[in-house]
Amino acid sequence: MTARPLPGAPAAEALLAETAARAARLPNPPHLVMVRLGEDPASVSYVRGKDRKAREVGLSSTVHALPETTSQAELLDLIARLNADDAVNGILVQLPLPAHVSEQAVLHAIDPRKDVDGFHPLNVGELWAGRPALRPCTPAGILYLLDHYGLAIAGQRAVVVGRSHIVGRPLAALLLERDATVTIAHSRTRDLGAVTREADLLLVAVGRAHLITPEMVKPGATVIDVGINRVPGEGGGKAHLTGDVHPDVAEVAGALTPVPGGVGPMTIAQLLANTASAAEMQASRLLSR
């Protein structure tokens, strides 16, 4: 058996096209504001990519590039001003933050209606309560990817390996919302392979290269690899990116996302879809005043 590949790019392009159409129907382009502290190369690259893609699909995008020495009080003051600005639909503060700034304080300060990352506690609570709210980007993007490729969710036995607040836990909630039977496992689960072998739908987000090996996968299962790990090449060769799932799993699984190029493109696409959703909700609220 050779697993069906599930590249993220086609699904992301479909989601971006939907987002562009939604944005065009609004009175004004949805406005995303991104805030970055410092010049960390990865953060600079991520924000630049999000800014470029937002403009490509007809969104308005503003980037606040602040010095790494910006105080927490100064950052919270900026967020308060963005919260109060009706022209701003979505706010994203790029993580990680410098050590002197509390991530929790910053994420809690963002207006839940503009929280396009879906990390505010009120949005997390609405997710687990099964009520409409902005959803975390990577988990929501994964469900869109599954739908794009016509892969079943309802009735499936799903195992999520990973319990982070960014991916694992919200992903489990979204799968429950779609009528999957869900188990949350993690790197310390006893006899992890016995748990993962039960999965029709195996989703792995731990950050440990090749944690999942072929004997841990049910033949024919759909496997979603969220992990991105930089590992050295053989014999000290050039480092490369690999996932949490061993490449040989392709010989057992029915479908498998590649790394890189699988889940990654879905995260930015879903961020922009969330921005359009926030703009739609805010426009509806303004009309009802």
N, C-alpha and C positions, 0 to 999 in steps of 0.2 A: 504494500500500500504506500502511495506517495500522497502526502497531505495536499489538499487544495490550498494554494496560497491566497492570503487575504490582505493584499496591499492596501494601505490607508489612502493613497492619493486619489483613486477614483471615487471613493466614498466621500472624502473631504471636498473634492471638487463639486460633487452633487450637493452637499450641504452648503457650500459657499454660494452656489447658484441659487439655491432656495433663499439664502439670506439676502443676496443682492436683490431678488425680486421683492422680498418683504420690505427691505429698506426703501426701495423705489416707491412703494405705496404710502409711505409716511410723509407728512407735510414737510419735515426736515430730515436730512440724513442723520441716523443715529450717531451720537457723539461719544466716543470712547476716550477716556483720559487715563494714561498710564504714568505711573510715578516710579522712578528708579533712583536709588541712592548709590552713589559711588560708580566706579568704572570697572567692575568685575566683567571680564570679557564675555563670559557666558550670558550674564544678564543683559549686557549691551546688545549682544547678538539676538537674544530672544525678543527683546523689546523692539529692536529694529525690524525683525521679521513680522511681528504682530502689527506694527505700524504700517508697513508696506502692504500687507495682505488686507488690512482694513480699508485702505484707500482703494485697492483694486476692486473691492466689492461694493464701493459706493458709500462707505461709512466715513464720517469725519473722525480724525484721530489727532490727539494732542499728547505730546510726551513732555513731562517735567523731569529733567535730568538734574538731580540735586547732588551737591557734594556729599561725600561719605560722612562728613562731620556734621551734617544737618542734625539738629537735636530732635528728640522724640516730640517735644512740645511744638516745634516748628512744623514737623510733618503732620501732626494731628490738627494743627491750625489750617494747613492746606486742605486736608481731607474735609474739615468742617466747611470750608468755603466751597469746595466742589459739591458737597452734599446739598448746600443751599442754592446751587446754581441750576435753574431749570433747563439750561441749555446743555447740561452734562447728563447723559443717560447711563453711562457705565464707568465705574472706577476700578482700576486694577493697580495694586501696589506690588511691584515685582519682588519676589522672594528669591534668595534669603536676604534678610536685612542685616545691617551691621549689628554687632553685639550689644551696643548701647541702646538699641531700639527694641522695644517689646513687640514681637510679632503679634501676640494675642491682643495687645492694646490697639494696634493698628487695624487688625482685621475686624475687631469689635466696633471700631469707630466708623467704618464705612456704612452708609445707609443701606440696609438690606435690599431696598428696591434698586440700588445701583451696584450691588455686589455681584459683578459678572463672573467672579471666580466661584461663587456659591459657597464660600467658607464662613459667612457670618452665622453665629449660633441660631438666630431665628430661621434662616434658610435651612440649616441642618435639621432643626426641629420640624419644619414643614415637610422636609423630605421624608423623615421617618414617620410622620403622621399621614403621609400619602396625599398631601395637599399641594396645589400648584405653587411653585417658587422657582427661583433661579437655581439650577443644578450645577454641581462641580463639573468642570469641563471635560476632564479625561474620562470619568465614568459615563457621562452622558454621550460623549463621542463614541465610546465603545459600543453602546447600545445602538447608536445610529449605524455604525459599521456592520453590526450583526444584521440589522434590518436591511441594509443596502445589499448584502449578499444573500438575503433570503434564508438566514439561519434561524431556527426555532429558538424561542426563549421560554414561552409558556409551557409548563409541564416538564421542563428539563430539570435534571438534577445538576445544579450548578455548585461548583466549589471555587471559592475565592481564596487564594493564598496570598495573605497580606492584610493587615489591619490598620493601615494608616488612615488618618482623617482626610487625606487628599484623594486617595484612590480606593483602598480596600473596603472601608466601611460604607461610604456612599454608594459604591458599586453594588454591594450586597443589598442595600435598600432599594436601589433602582431595579435590580433583578427580582426582588420580592414584589415590587409594584407591578412587574410584568408577569407575575404568576409562575416564576421559577421556584423550585424548592432549593433553598440556599444553605450552604455550610460555609462558615468562615474558618479557615485554617491559617497557619503561619509557620515561621521557621522553627518554632519550638513545639509544634504539634507532635505528639507521640505517634510514631509510625505514620509519618506524613504520607508515604506512598499508598498505604491502605486507604486513606481518605481520598486522595486524588484519583485513585483508580475507580472510584465510584462515580466520577463526574462525566456527564454527557457534555457539559460545558465547563471547561477548566480555565480560570482567569488568574494570572500570576503577576503579582506586583510586590515583590519583596526587596529587590535590589541586590540580589546575590546571583552571580553568574552561574548558569547551568544547574540551578537548584533542582529543576525538574528534569529527570532523565526518562528514557523511553519506557522502562519497566514500571514507571509511576503513572502511566497514562493508559486509559481505557482505549482499546482499539476503536478507531472511528470517531473519537471525541473531537469536538471543536476546542482549540487551544488558543487563548488570547494572551500574548506575552507583552506585558507592560514594561518590563525591566529594560533599563539601558545601563550597561556596565562597560567601562573601559578596561580592557585586559591587555597585558603585554603579548606580543607575538611570540611564536615558538623560537627558542634559541636566542631570546633577547631582541627579536625583531620588532617592527613597528607595531605600536598598540592599535587595537581595533575595537569596535563596539560590538557587544553581543548581549543577548537577552538573559532572562532568568530561566529560560527553557533551552535545554540542549538541542542543537540542530538535528541530532538523530531522531528526535521526537517526530520529525516529518515522516519517518518510516512507519509510524504507528497511528498518528492522528488522522482524522478525516479532513480537518482544515486547520490552518496555522497562520498566525500573523508573522511577518518577517521582522527582524530587528537588524538595522534600522529600517524605517519605511512602513511600519505597520500602524501602531496606535498613534505614534507621534504626530502625523499630519492632522489627526482628528481633534487634537487638543486646541490648536489655534482656530480651526474651523468652528468648533463648538463655542469658543470664547466669543467669536463674532456673532454667532447665532444667538448667544445669550444677550449680547448688546442690543440686537434687534428686538429680542423679547422684552428687555427692560424698557426700550423706547416705546414699544407698543403699549405696555402696561401703563407707562407714565402718560402717554397721549390720551389713553382712555380715561385716566383719572382726571386729567385737566379738562376733558370734555364734559365730565360728569359734575364739575363744580357748579 
